[in-house]
Amino acid sequence: MKSLRLARLVRATRPQPAPICQSCPSRLLLRSYISTRPRFAEVQSGPIISQSNRAEITLRRFWKSAHVAEEADGTFRIKLDHRDLKAPSGKILVLPKGKRLFATLIAAEWDNQAEAMKPTSLALTSLAFRAIDGFNDPASRCKVVDKLMQYLETDTILYHDDGTGAPTLESMQRHHWDPLLQWVTESFGIELSLATGFSPAKQSPPVLERLRQEIDKMDHWQLAAFERATYASKSFIIGLALCSGRLTADQASDASHVEVRSQIERWGEVEDSHDVDYQDIRKMLGSVAISLIE
Protein backbone atom coordinates (compact mmCIF):
# COMPACT_ATOMS: atom_id res chain seq x y z
CA MET A 1 0.00 0.00 0.00
CA LYS A 2 2.81 2.38 0.86
CA SER A 3 4.47 1.82 -2.54
CA LEU A 4 1.14 2.35 -4.34
CA ARG A 5 0.56 5.67 -2.58
CA LEU A 6 4.11 6.75 -3.45
CA ALA A 7 3.54 5.96 -7.15
CA ARG A 8 0.32 7.98 -7.19
CA LEU A 9 2.09 10.91 -5.49
CA VAL A 10 4.86 10.84 -8.11
CA ARG A 11 2.34 10.86 -11.00
CA ALA A 12 0.38 13.69 -9.42
CA THR A 13 3.40 15.91 -8.94
CA ARG A 14 5.08 15.06 -12.33
CA PRO A 15 5.11 18.04 -14.70
CA GLN A 16 2.56 17.54 -17.53
CA PRO A 17 3.46 18.39 -21.14
CA ALA A 18 1.93 21.51 -22.53
CA PRO A 19 -1.19 20.83 -24.63
CA ILE A 20 -0.82 21.18 -28.36
CA CYS A 21 -2.41 24.34 -29.54
CA GLN A 22 -5.33 23.56 -31.86
CA SER A 23 -4.61 26.67 -33.89
CA CYS A 24 -0.82 26.44 -34.05
CA PRO A 25 0.67 26.23 -37.58
CA SER A 26 2.16 22.76 -37.13
CA ARG A 27 -1.19 21.32 -36.01
CA LEU A 28 -3.02 22.89 -38.93
CA LEU A 29 -0.38 21.66 -41.36
CA LEU A 30 -0.73 18.08 -40.07
CA ARG A 31 -4.52 18.19 -40.42
CA SER A 32 -4.21 19.56 -43.93
CA TYR A 33 -1.81 16.76 -44.94
CA ILE A 34 -4.04 14.02 -43.54
CA SER A 35 -7.17 15.34 -45.24
CA THR A 36 -5.61 16.02 -48.64
CA ARG A 37 -3.10 13.21 -49.16
CA PRO A 38 -4.14 10.74 -51.91
CA ARG A 39 -5.53 7.40 -50.82
CA PHE A 40 -4.52 4.53 -53.05
CA ALA A 41 -6.64 1.44 -53.65
CA GLU A 42 -5.12 -1.71 -52.27
CA VAL A 43 -3.48 -3.73 -55.03
CA GLN A 44 -4.13 -7.45 -54.84
CA SER A 45 -1.47 -9.83 -55.99
CA GLY A 46 -2.27 -13.07 -57.76
CA PRO A 47 -3.80 -14.21 -61.04
CA ILE A 48 -5.94 -12.07 -63.30
CA ILE A 49 -9.58 -12.08 -62.21
CA SER A 50 -11.40 -14.16 -64.81
CA GLN A 51 -14.82 -15.78 -64.82
CA SER A 52 -13.39 -19.05 -63.58
CA ASN A 53 -11.36 -17.81 -60.63
CA ARG A 54 -14.03 -15.25 -59.79
CA ALA A 55 -16.41 -18.18 -59.39
CA GLU A 56 -13.80 -20.05 -57.33
CA ILE A 57 -13.35 -17.07 -55.02
CA THR A 58 -17.06 -16.33 -54.49
CA LEU A 59 -18.39 -19.89 -54.98
CA ARG A 60 -21.58 -18.23 -56.20
CA ARG A 61 -23.18 -18.42 -59.63
CA PHE A 62 -23.13 -15.03 -61.36
CA TRP A 63 -24.41 -15.99 -64.85
CA LYS A 64 -27.88 -16.91 -66.07
CA SER A 65 -26.98 -19.33 -68.85
CA ALA A 66 -24.00 -20.95 -70.56
CA HIS A 67 -23.77 -21.92 -74.22
CA VAL A 68 -21.32 -22.71 -77.02
CA ALA A 69 -20.45 -20.14 -79.68
CA GLU A 70 -18.91 -21.42 -82.92
CA GLU A 71 -16.44 -19.00 -84.47
CA ALA A 72 -15.94 -18.32 -88.18
CA ASP A 73 -12.76 -20.42 -88.19
CA GLY A 74 -14.59 -23.46 -86.79
CA THR A 75 -13.29 -23.14 -83.22
CA PHE A 76 -15.56 -22.97 -80.19
CA ARG A 77 -15.91 -20.63 -77.23
CA ILE A 78 -17.96 -21.03 -74.09
CA LYS A 79 -20.20 -18.08 -73.21
CA LEU A 80 -21.44 -17.27 -69.75
CA ASP A 81 -24.27 -14.99 -70.79
CA HIS A 82 -22.39 -12.61 -73.14
CA ARG A 83 -18.95 -13.17 -71.59
CA ASP A 84 -16.23 -15.50 -72.87
CA LEU A 85 -15.21 -18.15 -70.37
CA LYS A 86 -11.59 -17.53 -69.39
CA ALA A 87 -8.97 -19.68 -67.71
CA PRO A 88 -7.34 -18.59 -64.41
CA SER A 89 -4.51 -17.06 -66.46
CA GLY A 90 -6.99 -14.76 -68.19
CA LYS A 91 -6.81 -16.56 -71.55
CA ILE A 92 -10.09 -17.05 -73.37
CA LEU A 93 -10.96 -20.73 -73.59
CA VAL A 94 -10.97 -21.59 -77.30
CA LEU A 95 -11.48 -25.21 -78.28
CA PRO A 96 -10.18 -26.40 -81.65
CA LYS A 97 -12.18 -27.73 -84.58
CA GLY A 98 -13.61 -31.16 -83.98
CA LYS A 99 -14.17 -30.66 -80.25
CA ARG A 100 -17.81 -29.61 -80.43
CA LEU A 101 -18.85 -32.36 -77.99
CA PHE A 102 -16.14 -31.32 -75.52
CA ALA A 103 -17.25 -27.69 -75.77
CA THR A 104 -20.93 -28.61 -75.38
CA LEU A 105 -20.28 -30.61 -72.22
CA ILE A 106 -18.09 -27.88 -70.73
CA ALA A 107 -20.94 -25.42 -71.27
CA ALA A 108 -23.30 -27.94 -69.65
CA GLU A 109 -21.06 -28.10 -66.57
CA TRP A 110 -21.47 -24.35 -66.09
CA ASP A 111 -25.14 -24.29 -67.04
CA ASN A 112 -25.92 -27.00 -64.47
CA GLN A 113 -24.19 -25.28 -61.57
CA ALA A 114 -26.44 -24.45 -58.64
CA GLU A 115 -26.48 -21.07 -56.94
CA ALA A 116 -23.74 -22.35 -54.63
CA MET A 117 -21.05 -23.65 -56.96
CA LYS A 118 -19.30 -27.01 -56.71
CA PRO A 119 -15.87 -26.66 -58.35
CA THR A 120 -15.41 -30.44 -58.14
CA SER A 121 -18.19 -30.79 -60.72
CA LEU A 122 -16.11 -28.95 -63.34
CA ALA A 123 -13.96 -31.91 -64.37
CA LEU A 124 -14.03 -31.11 -68.10
CA THR A 125 -13.46 -27.41 -67.52
CA SER A 126 -10.43 -27.98 -65.32
CA LEU A 127 -8.95 -30.32 -67.94
CA ALA A 128 -9.40 -27.70 -70.67
CA PHE A 129 -7.85 -25.02 -68.45
CA ARG A 130 -4.88 -27.29 -67.80
CA ALA A 131 -4.40 -27.72 -71.54
CA ILE A 132 -4.22 -23.99 -72.26
CA ASP A 133 -2.46 -22.85 -69.08
CA GLY A 134 -0.17 -25.72 -68.13
CA PHE A 135 2.24 -25.96 -71.04
CA ASN A 136 2.96 -22.37 -71.97
CA ASP A 137 6.62 -22.89 -72.82
CA PRO A 138 8.97 -25.78 -73.66
CA ALA A 139 10.49 -25.76 -70.17
CA SER A 140 7.10 -26.22 -68.47
CA ARG A 141 6.16 -28.97 -70.87
CA CYS A 142 9.49 -30.74 -70.32
CA LYS A 143 8.98 -30.74 -66.54
CA VAL A 144 5.54 -32.27 -66.93
CA VAL A 145 6.84 -35.01 -69.22
CA ASP A 146 9.74 -35.73 -66.84
CA LYS A 147 7.30 -36.29 -63.96
CA LEU A 148 5.10 -38.51 -66.09
CA MET A 149 8.06 -40.64 -67.12
CA GLN A 150 8.84 -41.21 -63.43
CA TYR A 151 5.51 -43.01 -63.10
CA LEU A 152 6.98 -45.93 -65.01
CA GLU A 153 9.02 -46.88 -61.93
CA THR A 154 5.92 -47.25 -59.78
CA ASP A 155 3.41 -48.14 -62.48
CA THR A 156 0.61 -50.24 -61.01
CA ILE A 157 0.57 -52.86 -63.74
CA LEU A 158 4.28 -53.62 -63.37
CA TYR A 159 3.84 -54.94 -59.81
CA HIS A 160 2.37 -58.40 -60.19
CA ASP A 161 1.55 -60.74 -57.32
CA ASP A 162 4.39 -63.16 -56.59
CA GLY A 163 2.05 -66.04 -55.83
CA THR A 164 1.72 -65.38 -52.11
CA GLY A 165 -1.38 -63.23 -52.39
CA ALA A 166 -5.03 -64.08 -52.90
CA PRO A 167 -5.87 -66.14 -56.00
CA THR A 168 -8.42 -63.48 -56.96
CA LEU A 169 -5.70 -60.84 -57.23
CA GLU A 170 -3.54 -62.96 -59.51
CA SER A 171 -6.52 -63.74 -61.72
CA MET A 172 -7.51 -60.07 -61.99
CA GLN A 173 -3.96 -59.04 -62.84
CA ARG A 174 -3.79 -61.57 -65.66
CA HIS A 175 -7.17 -60.47 -66.98
CA HIS A 176 -6.64 -56.69 -66.87
CA TRP A 177 -2.88 -56.16 -67.02
CA ASP A 178 -1.34 -58.87 -69.20
CA PRO A 179 -3.17 -57.67 -72.36
CA LEU A 180 -1.81 -54.16 -71.77
CA LEU A 181 1.76 -55.42 -71.49
CA GLN A 182 1.27 -57.33 -74.73
CA TRP A 183 -0.21 -54.22 -76.38
CA VAL A 184 2.88 -52.18 -75.44
CA THR A 185 5.16 -54.80 -76.97
CA GLU A 186 3.16 -55.04 -80.19
CA SER A 187 2.52 -51.30 -80.59
CA PHE A 188 5.92 -49.88 -79.65
CA GLY A 189 8.32 -52.76 -80.16
CA ILE A 190 9.55 -52.79 -76.56
CA GLU A 191 9.20 -55.09 -73.57
CA LEU A 192 8.59 -53.65 -70.13
CA SER A 193 10.47 -55.00 -67.11
CA LEU A 194 8.30 -56.06 -64.19
CA ALA A 195 9.13 -55.25 -60.58
CA THR A 196 10.70 -57.96 -58.45
CA GLY A 197 10.19 -58.02 -54.69
CA PHE A 198 10.37 -54.53 -53.24
CA SER A 199 12.62 -53.17 -55.99
CA PRO A 200 11.11 -50.63 -58.42
CA ALA A 201 10.53 -51.56 -62.03
CA LYS A 202 13.63 -50.23 -63.78
CA GLN A 203 13.32 -49.80 -67.53
CA SER A 204 16.21 -49.76 -69.99
CA PRO A 205 17.17 -46.49 -71.74
CA PRO A 206 15.81 -47.68 -75.13
CA VAL A 207 12.44 -48.44 -73.54
CA LEU A 208 12.29 -45.03 -71.85
CA GLU A 209 13.32 -43.26 -75.05
CA ARG A 210 10.67 -45.05 -77.12
CA LEU A 211 7.87 -44.21 -74.70
CA ARG A 212 9.02 -40.62 -74.39
CA GLN A 213 8.81 -40.29 -78.17
CA GLU A 214 5.12 -41.12 -77.92
CA ILE A 215 4.56 -38.42 -75.30
CA ASP A 216 6.56 -35.82 -77.22
CA LYS A 217 4.24 -36.28 -80.22
CA MET A 218 1.20 -35.19 -78.19
CA ASP A 219 -0.26 -31.71 -78.57
CA HIS A 220 -1.19 -29.77 -75.43
CA TRP A 221 -4.75 -31.15 -75.41
CA GLN A 222 -3.53 -34.73 -75.61
CA LEU A 223 -0.80 -34.13 -73.03
CA ALA A 224 -3.27 -32.66 -70.53
CA ALA A 225 -5.51 -35.69 -71.04
CA PHE A 226 -2.62 -38.13 -70.66
CA GLU A 227 -1.40 -36.37 -67.52
CA ARG A 228 -4.82 -36.66 -65.89
CA ALA A 229 -5.24 -40.27 -66.97
CA THR A 230 -1.84 -41.21 -65.55
CA TYR A 231 -2.37 -39.47 -62.22
CA ALA A 232 -5.93 -40.79 -61.80
CA SER A 233 -5.05 -44.40 -62.65
CA LYS A 234 -1.58 -44.28 -61.04
CA SER A 235 -0.33 -45.93 -64.20
CA PHE A 236 1.62 -44.57 -67.16
CA ILE A 237 0.57 -47.57 -69.27
CA ILE A 238 -3.14 -47.41 -68.43
CA GLY A 239 -3.10 -43.68 -69.17
CA LEU A 240 -1.34 -44.25 -72.49
CA ALA A 241 -3.75 -47.05 -73.43
CA LEU A 242 -6.76 -44.85 -72.68
CA CYS A 243 -5.39 -41.92 -74.68
CA SER A 244 -4.48 -44.23 -77.56
CA GLY A 245 -7.97 -45.70 -77.75
CA ARG A 246 -6.86 -49.14 -76.54
CA LEU A 247 -9.07 -48.87 -73.44
CA THR A 248 -12.42 -47.28 -72.74
CA ALA A 249 -12.84 -45.15 -69.62
CA ASP A 250 -14.61 -48.03 -67.83
CA GLN A 251 -11.91 -50.52 -68.83
CA ALA A 252 -9.19 -48.14 -67.65
CA SER A 253 -11.03 -47.64 -64.35
CA ASP A 254 -11.29 -51.38 -63.80
CA ALA A 255 -7.62 -51.92 -64.67
CA SER A 256 -6.53 -49.28 -62.17
CA HIS A 257 -8.81 -50.72 -59.47
CA VAL A 258 -7.54 -54.31 -59.53
CA GLU A 259 -5.75 -54.35 -56.17
CA VAL A 260 -8.52 -52.50 -54.35
CA ARG A 261 -11.16 -54.76 -55.89
CA SER A 262 -9.24 -57.81 -54.71
CA GLN A 263 -9.14 -56.42 -51.16
CA ILE A 264 -12.87 -55.67 -51.29
CA GLU A 265 -13.69 -59.22 -52.36
CA ARG A 266 -11.53 -60.56 -49.54
CA TRP A 267 -12.35 -58.19 -46.68
CA GLY A 268 -15.46 -56.34 -47.80
CA GLU A 269 -16.13 -52.81 -48.98
CA VAL A 270 -15.75 -49.74 -46.80
CA GLU A 271 -18.86 -47.71 -47.51
CA ASP A 272 -18.32 -44.10 -48.63
CA SER A 273 -14.65 -44.85 -49.20
CA HIS A 274 -13.95 -47.58 -51.75
CA ASP A 275 -17.07 -46.84 -53.79
CA VAL A 276 -16.48 -43.07 -53.77
CA ASP A 277 -12.84 -43.46 -54.79
CA TYR A 278 -13.82 -45.69 -57.70
CA GLN A 279 -16.45 -43.24 -58.95
CA ASP A 280 -13.95 -40.39 -58.69
CA ILE A 281 -11.51 -42.36 -60.86
CA ARG A 282 -14.27 -43.09 -63.39
CA LYS A 283 -15.19 -39.41 -63.52
CA MET A 284 -11.60 -38.33 -64.11
CA LEU A 285 -10.93 -40.99 -66.74
CA GLY A 286 -14.30 -40.28 -68.36
CA SER A 287 -13.36 -36.62 -68.73
CA VAL A 288 -10.15 -37.72 -70.46
CA ALA A 289 -12.04 -39.91 -72.93
CA ILE A 290 -14.51 -37.12 -73.74
CA SER A 291 -11.75 -34.55 -74.30
CA LEU A 292 -10.12 -36.78 -76.92
CA ILE A 293 -13.23 -37.32 -79.06
CA GLU A 294 -12.87 -35.57 -82.42
C-alpha positions as CSV (number, residue, x, y, z in Angstrom):
1,M,0.0,0.0,0.0
2,K,2.8,2.4,0.9
3,S,4.5,1.8,-2.5
4,L,1.1,2.4,-4.3
5,R,0.6,5.7,-2.6
6,L,4.1,6.7,-3.5
7,A,3.5,6.0,-7.1
8,R,0.3,8.0,-7.2
9,L,2.1,10.9,-5.5
10,V,4.9,10.8,-8.1
11,R,2.3,10.9,-11.0
12,A,0.4,13.7,-9.4
13,T,3.4,15.9,-8.9
14,R,5.1,15.1,-12.3
15,P,5.1,18.0,-14.7
16,Q,2.6,17.5,-17.5
17,P,3.5,18.4,-21.1
18,A,1.9,21.5,-22.5
19,P,-1.2,20.8,-24.6
20,I,-0.8,21.2,-28.4
21,C,-2.4,24.3,-29.5
22,Q,-5.3,23.6,-31.9
23,S,-4.6,26.7,-33.9
24,C,-0.8,26.4,-34.0
25,P,0.7,26.2,-37.6
26,S,2.2,22.8,-37.1
27,R,-1.2,21.3,-36.0
28,L,-3.0,22.9,-38.9
29,L,-0.4,21.7,-41.4
30,L,-0.7,18.1,-40.1
31,R,-4.5,18.2,-40.4
32,S,-4.2,19.6,-43.9
33,Y,-1.8,16.8,-44.9
34,I,-4.0,14.0,-43.5
35,S,-7.2,15.3,-45.2
36,T,-5.6,16.0,-48.6
37,R,-3.1,13.2,-49.2
38,P,-4.1,10.7,-51.9
39,R,-5.5,7.4,-50.8
40,F,-4.5,4.5,-53.1
41,A,-6.6,1.4,-53.7
42,E,-5.1,-1.7,-52.3
43,V,-3.5,-3.7,-55.0
44,Q,-4.1,-7.4,-54.8
45,S,-1.5,-9.8,-56.0
46,G,-2.3,-13.1,-57.8
47,P,-3.8,-14.2,-61.0
48,I,-5.9,-12.1,-63.3
49,I,-9.6,-12.1,-62.2
50,S,-11.4,-14.2,-64.8
51,Q,-14.8,-15.8,-64.8
52,S,-13.4,-19.1,-63.6
53,N,-11.4,-17.8,-60.6
54,R,-14.0,-15.2,-59.8
55,A,-16.4,-18.2,-59.4
56,E,-13.8,-20.1,-57.3
57,I,-13.4,-17.1,-55.0
58,T,-17.1,-16.3,-54.5
59,L,-18.4,-19.9,-55.0
60,R,-21.6,-18.2,-56.2
61,R,-23.2,-18.4,-59.6
62,F,-23.1,-15.0,-61.4
63,W,-24.4,-16.0,-64.8
64,K,-27.9,-16.9,-66.1
65,S,-27.0,-19.3,-68.9
66,A,-24.0,-20.9,-70.6
67,H,-23.8,-21.9,-74.2
68,V,-21.3,-22.7,-77.0
69,A,-20.5,-20.1,-79.7
70,E,-18.9,-21.4,-82.9
71,E,-16.4,-19.0,-84.5
72,A,-15.9,-18.3,-88.2
73,D,-12.8,-20.4,-88.2
74,G,-14.6,-23.5,-86.8
75,T,-13.3,-23.1,-83.2
76,F,-15.6,-23.0,-80.2
77,R,-15.9,-20.6,-77.2
78,I,-18.0,-21.0,-74.1
79,K,-20.2,-18.1,-73.2
80,L,-21.4,-17.3,-69.7
81,D,-24.3,-15.0,-70.8
82,H,-22.4,-12.6,-73.1
83,R,-18.9,-13.2,-71.6
84,D,-16.2,-15.5,-72.9
85,L,-15.2,-18.2,-70.4
86,K,-11.6,-17.5,-69.4
87,A,-9.0,-19.7,-67.7
88,P,-7.3,-18.6,-64.4
89,S,-4.5,-17.1,-66.5
90,G,-7.0,-14.8,-68.2
91,K,-6.8,-16.6,-71.5
92,I,-10.1,-17.1,-73.4
93,L,-11.0,-20.7,-73.6
94,V,-11.0,-21.6,-77.3
95,L,-11.5,-25.2,-78.3
96,P,-10.2,-26.4,-81.7
97,K,-12.2,-27.7,-84.6
98,G,-13.6,-31.2,-84.0
99,K,-14.2,-30.7,-80.3
100,R,-17.8,-29.6,-80.4
101,L,-18.8,-32.4,-78.0
102,F,-16.1,-31.3,-75.5
103,A,-17.3,-27.7,-75.8
104,T,-20.9,-28.6,-75.4
105,L,-20.3,-30.6,-72.2
106,I,-18.1,-27.9,-70.7
107,A,-20.9,-25.4,-71.3
108,A,-23.3,-27.9,-69.7
109,E,-21.1,-28.1,-66.6
110,W,-21.5,-24.4,-66.1
111,D,-25.1,-24.3,-67.0
112,N,-25.9,-27.0,-64.5
113,Q,-24.2,-25.3,-61.6
114,A,-26.4,-24.5,-58.6
115,E,-26.5,-21.1,-56.9
116,A,-23.7,-22.3,-54.6
117,M,-21.0,-23.7,-57.0
118,K,-19.3,-27.0,-56.7
119,P,-15.9,-26.7,-58.4
120,T,-15.4,-30.4,-58.1
121,S,-18.2,-30.8,-60.7
122,L,-16.1,-29.0,-63.3
123,A,-14.0,-31.9,-64.4
124,L,-14.0,-31.1,-68.1
125,T,-13.5,-27.4,-67.5
126,S,-10.4,-28.0,-65.3
127,L,-9.0,-30.3,-67.9
128,A,-9.4,-27.7,-70.7
129,F,-7.8,-25.0,-68.5
130,R,-4.9,-27.3,-67.8
131,A,-4.4,-27.7,-71.5
132,I,-4.2,-24.0,-72.3
133,D,-2.5,-22.9,-69.1
134,G,-0.2,-25.7,-68.1
135,F,2.2,-26.0,-71.0
136,N,3.0,-22.4,-72.0
137,D,6.6,-22.9,-72.8
138,P,9.0,-25.8,-73.7
139,A,10.5,-25.8,-70.2
140,S,7.1,-26.2,-68.5
141,R,6.2,-29.0,-70.9
142,C,9.5,-30.7,-70.3
143,K,9.0,-30.7,-66.5
144,V,5.5,-32.3,-66.9
145,V,6.8,-35.0,-69.2
146,D,9.7,-35.7,-66.8
147,K,7.3,-36.3,-64.0
148,L,5.1,-38.5,-66.1
149,M,8.1,-40.6,-67.1
150,Q,8.8,-41.2,-63.4
151,Y,5.5,-43.0,-63.1
152,L,7.0,-45.9,-65.0
153,E,9.0,-46.9,-61.9
154,T,5.9,-47.2,-59.8
155,D,3.4,-48.1,-62.5
156,T,0.6,-50.2,-61.0
157,I,0.6,-52.9,-63.7
158,L,4.3,-53.6,-63.4
159,Y,3.8,-54.9,-59.8
160,H,2.4,-58.4,-60.2
161,D,1.6,-60.7,-57.3
162,D,4.4,-63.2,-56.6
163,G,2.1,-66.0,-55.8
164,T,1.7,-65.4,-52.1
165,G,-1.4,-63.2,-52.4
166,A,-5.0,-64.1,-52.9
167,P,-5.9,-66.1,-56.0
168,T,-8.4,-63.5,-57.0
169,L,-5.7,-60.8,-57.2
170,E,-3.5,-63.0,-59.5
171,S,-6.5,-63.7,-61.7
172,M,-7.5,-60.1,-62.0
173,Q,-4.0,-59.0,-62.8
174,R,-3.8,-61.6,-65.7
175,H,-7.2,-60.5,-67.0
176,H,-6.6,-56.7,-66.9
177,W,-2.9,-56.2,-67.0
178,D,-1.3,-58.9,-69.2
179,P,-3.2,-57.7,-72.4
180,L,-1.8,-54.2,-71.8
181,L,1.8,-55.4,-71.5
182,Q,1.3,-57.3,-74.7
183,W,-0.2,-54.2,-76.4
184,V,2.9,-52.2,-75.4
185,T,5.2,-54.8,-77.0
186,E,3.2,-55.0,-80.2
187,S,2.5,-51.3,-80.6
188,F,5.9,-49.9,-79.7
189,G,8.3,-52.8,-80.2
190,I,9.6,-52.8,-76.6
191,E,9.2,-55.1,-73.6
192,L,8.6,-53.6,-70.1
193,S,10.5,-55.0,-67.1
194,L,8.3,-56.1,-64.2
195,A,9.1,-55.3,-60.6
196,T,10.7,-58.0,-58.4
197,G,10.2,-58.0,-54.7
198,F,10.4,-54.5,-53.2
199,S,12.6,-53.2,-56.0
200,P,11.1,-50.6,-58.4
201,A,10.5,-51.6,-62.0
202,K,13.6,-50.2,-63.8
203,Q,13.3,-49.8,-67.5
204,S,16.2,-49.8,-70.0
205,P,17.2,-46.5,-71.7
206,P,15.8,-47.7,-75.1
207,V,12.4,-48.4,-73.5
208,L,12.3,-45.0,-71.9
209,E,13.3,-43.3,-75.1
210,R,10.7,-45.1,-77.1
211,L,7.9,-44.2,-74.7
212,R,9.0,-40.6,-74.4
213,Q,8.8,-40.3,-78.2
214,E,5.1,-41.1,-77.9
215,I,4.6,-38.4,-75.3
216,D,6.6,-35.8,-77.2
217,K,4.2,-36.3,-80.2
218,M,1.2,-35.2,-78.2
219,D,-0.3,-31.7,-78.6
220,H,-1.2,-29.8,-75.4
221,W,-4.8,-31.1,-75.4
222,Q,-3.5,-34.7,-75.6
223,L,-0.8,-34.1,-73.0
224,A,-3.3,-32.7,-70.5
225,A,-5.5,-35.7,-71.0
226,F,-2.6,-38.1,-70.7
227,E,-1.4,-36.4,-67.5
228,R,-4.8,-36.7,-65.9
229,A,-5.2,-40.3,-67.0
230,T,-1.8,-41.2,-65.5
231,Y,-2.4,-39.5,-62.2
232,A,-5.9,-40.8,-61.8
233,S,-5.0,-44.4,-62.6
234,K,-1.6,-44.3,-61.0
235,S,-0.3,-45.9,-64.2
236,F,1.6,-44.6,-67.2
237,I,0.6,-47.6,-69.3
238,I,-3.1,-47.4,-68.4
239,G,-3.1,-43.7,-69.2
240,L,-1.3,-44.3,-72.5
241,A,-3.7,-47.1,-73.4
242,L,-6.8,-44.9,-72.7
243,C,-5.4,-41.9,-74.7
244,S,-4.5,-44.2,-77.6
245,G,-8.0,-45.7,-77.7
246,R,-6.9,-49.1,-76.5
247,L,-9.1,-48.9,-73.4
248,T,-12.4,-47.3,-72.7
249,A,-12.8,-45.2,-69.6
250,D,-14.6,-48.0,-67.8
251,Q,-11.9,-50.5,-68.8
252,A,-9.2,-48.1,-67.7
253,S,-11.0,-47.6,-64.4
254,D,-11.3,-51.4,-63.8
255,A,-7.6,-51.9,-64.7
256,S,-6.5,-49.3,-62.2
257,H,-8.8,-50.7,-59.5
258,V,-7.5,-54.3,-59.5
259,E,-5.7,-54.3,-56.2
260,V,-8.5,-52.5,-54.3
261,R,-11.2,-54.8,-55.9
262,S,-9.2,-57.8,-54.7
263,Q,-9.1,-56.4,-51.2
264,I,-12.9,-55.7,-51.3
265,E,-13.7,-59.2,-52.4
266,R,-11.5,-60.6,-49.5
267,W,-12.4,-58.2,-46.7
268,G,-15.5,-56.3,-47.8
269,E,-16.1,-52.8,-49.0
270,V,-15.7,-49.7,-46.8
271,E,-18.9,-47.7,-47.5
272,D,-18.3,-44.1,-48.6
273,S,-14.6,-44.9,-49.2
274,H,-13.9,-47.6,-51.8
275,D,-17.1,-46.8,-53.8
276,V,-16.5,-43.1,-53.8
277,D,-12.8,-43.5,-54.8
278,Y,-13.8,-45.7,-57.7
279,Q,-16.5,-43.2,-58.9
280,D,-13.9,-40.4,-58.7
281,I,-11.5,-42.4,-60.9
282,R,-14.3,-43.1,-63.4
283,K,-15.2,-39.4,-63.5
284,M,-11.6,-38.3,-64.1
285,L,-10.9,-41.0,-66.7
286,G,-14.3,-40.3,-68.4
287,S,-13.4,-36.6,-68.7
288,V,-10.2,-37.7,-70.5
289,A,-12.0,-39.9,-72.9
290,I,-14.5,-37.1,-73.7
291,S,-11.8,-34.6,-74.3
292,L,-10.1,-36.8,-76.9
293,I,-13.2,-37.3,-79.1
294,E,-12.9,-35.6,-82.4
